[in-house]
Amino acid sequence: MSFEEALERVSRDESFKATIYAMNTLLIHKGIYTQQEFQELFVEWVRKEDKKKHRKDVSVTRSEAALA
């Protein structure tokens, strides 16, 4: 299957996932970073996003309380 054929077979979301998979696999195989380093950075990103969501939720709750 060619790259173009593969692109036609998948949705935009699946194409994005395939791109991330290919890039990470290549970078790990080339020794740019390890699977462990990738996982640590992934967890770091999720934690940061959780903190942002928590701050936003607290802000919304305070705004709602001020309106009451």
Phi, psi and omega in degrees: 000137179276167178299317180298319178296319179297318178300322181290334185276344186242159176284173178298318179297316179293325177297318177298314179299318179296322179296314179298316178302311182296316181296314181294319178299315180297314181296323177291314180295328179280354179079017179291319172210166182263166175301321179298314179298318177301312182296321178297317179291325177298311179298318178302314181297315180298318179299316179299317179295321177299318179297318178299316180296319180297315179298320179295316179298318179295318179298316179296317180298318178295320178297318179296320180293323180293329180285338184284000000 
